[in-house]
Amino acid sequence: MKILFVAATCFELKLFLENLEEIEGKNSPVSHYRWHDLEIDLIVSGVGLSFTTYQLTRLLQKEKYDLVINAGIAGSFYDELSIGTVVNITSEQFGDLGIEEPGGFKTLFQAGFLKEDQFPFRGGKLLNPHFNESIELPNVNGLSVNVSHGCDKTIDQLKINFDADVESMEGAAVFYVCLMEDVPFLEIRAISNFVESRDTTKWDIPTALENLTDELLKILRNFATVPQIS
């Protein structure tokens, strides 16, 4: 099985990659690894929707993968989804793709530029039809933006406009590209902070990345042939 990991930064998967065997290969944007009988590639897309869309589309035009996994950290909109929690994001929306009017923000669907069920959207969302039910993580709704929000007024408006539990800066790009290219995918993220008035002293990225690593290795065990320890 061949799996592609997509991360915005090397930092987010550094701890996870320490558990894999790196394979020497040609100098390219893609790094190659092995974990038991799994072939694993990594592409670091850069932060944001545009960079991720370009890098992932370009790669999928050249290489075939059985599964794409977008992994990293995210912000939680609600206290119930606490820092350190690892989630399986099963739907995504573009949070800043639309039109601003005196009366407020309108999505492209609300403005009439897209139909809510125009492929690959369903009900105005990007839905993951491939998520593995054996993954024992909370299933949540994602919102992807090009600006990491830290202003209470803007955040309150996002909560009104969108049905979202977590915020990231790349997820919807991965959903969109993989749905268009018909490639199975997952988006697995660990909560590092709350989406609130920005105060990085309240963030806990180390715990988020430790928990993310543990859960990603559990997911790989679902697909790999791992020798049993007697």
C-alpha angles and dihedrals in degrees: 000000000000118000129185120207117203117198131170092220137015088234093068094059101030094105092045093050091055086072093057133077110244116222121211112238145147118313104264142129087268122081119205128218142164130218113183103305096341124106108216127190126187129204121186103211102184126243118304143032100280097052092045093049092051098044095045096044092048092051096045089053088061106031135044120223132183091212139009118207120193106200135177144090130312142183123249121226094201137049091229089070098062131201111277095031115131115215140190107226108213100174135032139192133188103245100195103032107109146055131305115215132173087263094053143271123331125194119225087258093053090046092052098245093115133028114236092236097040107130127296091019125081117193089346093304137099106237127196110228092178104059112134113241090208089070103100099208132115111273110226142171118251134210120199123203141168091225121058100225123233105154119097094217094053093043092052089052091050090054089053095046100043140041096226137142101186139026128218136156102232113028100095090050091057092046092049097047095044093048091049092047094041095236121147112244147173133201112209119178138168121220110244099167146355120262097245141111100329114264113148092190086076093054122100107197096158093059091044092053093046091053092043090054092051093050095045090054090050089053092051089054088062090063105030134077100240119185112242118238110228 
